[in-house]
Amino acid sequence: MDRVLELRLLDPLLLLIRPESLNCLGTPGLLSIRGFYRKARDKLEKSMVADNESGKSITSEVRTSSGMFLQKAQDEVVANIEARIAAWTFLPEENGESIQVLRYELGEKYESHYDYFHDKANQELGGHRVATVLMYLSNVARGGETVFPHSEARKSQSKEDGWSDCAKNGYAVKPRKGDALLFFSLHPDATTDNTSLHGSCPVIEGEKWSATKWIHVRSFDRPMRSVAAGECKDENENCALWAKVGECEKNTLYMVGSNDAAYGYCRKSCGACSS
């Protein structure tokens, strides 16, 4: 059983969950955490952000961590966590992106940002991100808090000496191995929630590991199709860039498709068809 450690009904809606036991395949249980480390450690690359105008993934000093994506349901550990997240959020598994594992070393951070999109290209892939599940895979000696600068709850949260200066700029959550933080980026009427602005404070001492699951309004696995099945065209303007950075191999189901699923969305850029 998991227990709700904290629930904030003020904007944005925040839910902090702590597993009763870290020995189960929880979110993330001890076995899951060790599994994430093994899967991710040798595959980390510099984290990227979505450009607000084009929607393309770009490097930026706004985000200085490193990370990698796990394939959806790539094994029992990942599949169990994805199913559990769907149960927590009451949102279908197919609405979620692949889990991203992140490492923040000394001084690394992610400045305040929104998880919903400002560009139309990314909104075509399942619509806005409605919810985010942030799983803490490690404790952090100092710093690394998740901070919400615009949250109404910032006024009622007292901060003692154990918090970083960054965390004192809003409502903050300290990383604790095994905890999972759920928050929503949209209001119930599907309008964007400006109070969902959040960031990852710089790590002052130690190292921070986390895993993120973004969940969309609609299916992320089966977005609205813009071309007929079998037609050799890309269905997103970012396909060529994604193919160039290896997404055809890393995210085959979405990019290319499979024998028992619909065609992928970037078949032309991946060389999976001919015009």
N, C-alpha and C positions, 0 to 999 in steps of 0.2 A: 504493500500500500504506500502511496505517496501522500504527503500532507501539504496543504496550502499554507505556506509560511507567511505570506503577506498578500493582501488584495487591496488595491487602490482603485476606488470607484471614480475618483476625479480624473480629468483628462491628463494624459492619455490613460486608458484602462490598462493597468499593470497587474500581472499575476506571477508571483514568485513561488515556485514549487520545489520542495525538498524531498527526495526519496527517503523513506524510512530506513531502507537498507541499501548499501552500496554494493552488495554481493549479488543482486539480481540483475537481469538484463533490463535495467530501468533506463531512465533518461537523465543523465547517462550513468549507468551502473559502472562499477569498477571494471568489470570485464569489457564493457563497451569503451571505457576510457583507454584502457590498454590497447584495445583493438584499433581505436582511432589513431593513437600514436604510431603504431606499427604501419598502418595504411598510409599515413600522411607524411611522416618525417622525411622520407627520401624523395618526396614529390612536391615539396613546397616551392612556390614561385611568388614573385612580388605581387601583392594584391593590387587590383585595379578598381576603378570607379566608372560609373556610367556618365558620359558627357551629357549635360542637361539639354543641349541643342540637338545633337545627332543621335544620342543614345548609344554611341559606340563605347566600348571599353577602353579606357586610357589609364596610364599611370599618373599618379598625382601625389604631391607631398601631403595632401590632405589625409591620405591613408598610407601608412608606412609599414604595415604588417606583411606577412607572407602567408600563403594559403594554398589549398587545393580542394577540388570537388570530388566527393565520393559518388560513384554511380548509384542510381536509385535501386534499392533492393539488391545490391550486388552480393550480399551474403545475409546470413540469418541475423547477425547483429544489427546491420543497417535496416533491414526489413522490419525488425521488431521495433526499433526506435521510430521509424516512419509511421508505423501503425499506431503506436502509442501517442505520437504527436497528433495524429488525426483524431484520436479519441478525446484528447484534452481539448482541442480547439473546436471540435464539431465541424471541421472543414475536411473535404475529401482529400485523400492522399494524392490524387492526380492533380490537385491544385498547387502542390508544393514543388519548389525547385529542388535540385539535388543539394544534399547537406554540404556546406563548406566548412572545412576545418581550418582554423586560423592560429597562427603563433605570433605573439607580440614580444619582442625582446626589449632590452633596456632602452627606454626613451621612445619606443614606438607607440603609435596611437592612431585613432581614426577620429578626425575632427567632427563636430556636430553636423548631422545630415538627416535627410528623410529617407525612408525606405520606399515610399511611393515614388512614382516616376514623374518627370517633367517633360519627357519627350513622348511622341506618339509611337515610335518604333517599338519600344519596350512594352508599351501598353497593349500592343497587338498580341503579345505572348501571355495570354491569360488575364489581361487587365492589370489594374494596380495591385501591388502587394498590399493585402489587407492586414496580415498578421506576421509577426516575427517571433520565432522561438530561439532564444539564445541560451545555449548549454555551456556551462562552465566546466572545463575539463581539468582545471588546476586551481590551486590556491595561489595568490599573489602576495608576496611579502609586503609590498607597499605600492599603491597606485593601481592602475588598470581598472578602475571602477567604470561601470556604465552610468552615464549621467544624462539626465533629461532637463535641459536648461529652462524649458518653457512649461514644465509640468506644474500644475496647481499644487501638487503635494510638496514642492520644494520649500514652501513657507512653513510647513509644520514639521519638517525633518531636522532634528538637531544634529550637529556635526561636532564630533570631538577630535582629539589630536590624531586619531588613527586614519583620518580621511586626508586625501591629497587636496591641494588648492583647487585643482580642476574639479573635483567632486563637490566642492563647496559652492559651485556655480549653478547648482540645480538639485533636483531629487536624484539620488545616486544609489546604486546597488553594488555592493562589494562582491568580487568574484569568490565563490566558494565551491570547491570541487564537488560535483554531484548536483548542484542547484540548476534549475532551468527557469529562465525568465520569459514570460509570454507578454507581448504588448501589441496593441492594434494601431495601425497607421491611418485607418479610416473610421469615420463615425458610422453608427448603424444605418444612416441614410446613404452611405457609400461616398460621402464627400470627404475630402482629405482633412486630416486632423493636424493642425499646425503644432499642437502641443506634443506630438510624437517625435519632434526633433530630439536626436540623441547622439551620443558619441562615446568612444572608448578613451578614457583618460590615459595619458602616458604611463608606462610602467616605470616606476622609480627604483624598485628593487625586486629582483627575481625575474620570472618569465610567466607570461600568460598564454594559456591554451584555451580555445573555445571552439564551439561548433554552432553554425547558424543555419536555420531552416526558414526560408522565406515562403510565404503562402499567398497565393493570388485569389482574386475574386472568381475567376473561371479556371477551367482546366489548363494547366501549363503543359501537360502531355499532349493534349489534342486541341490546340488553338484553332480558331476559325480558319478554314482553308481558303486560299486566294487563287489557287490553280487546280486544275483537274488532276486526279491521281494518275501518275505515270508521265505527266508532262515534265519535261526537263527544264525547270526553272527554280531559282531560289525564291523563298517566300519571306525573306527578311533582308533588308539592305545591309545588315551586318554579317551575312553569311561568309563572304570572302575573307573578312578579317578573322572571324571565328575559325575558319578552316586553316588560315595561315598560322594560328597559334596552337593548332593541334586538337581543336574541339571535335573534328570528325572521328578521331580515335577515342577521345576522352568521353564524349557524350554521343555515342553512336546512335542510340535510339531516336533522339530528337533530330540530329543532323542528317542521318542517312535512312533510319528506319530499320525494320527487321522483317524476316520472312513471315512471321505471324502477326505483324502489326502494320499500320498504315505507313505509307512512304514518309520519309523524313522531310524536313523543311529546308535543307540546304544541300540537296542531292547534286546540283550542278557544281557548286564550289568544291564539294567533296569528290567529284569525279565519279559519282555513282550512276550517272546516266549520260546519254549523249543527245545533243540537240538534233 
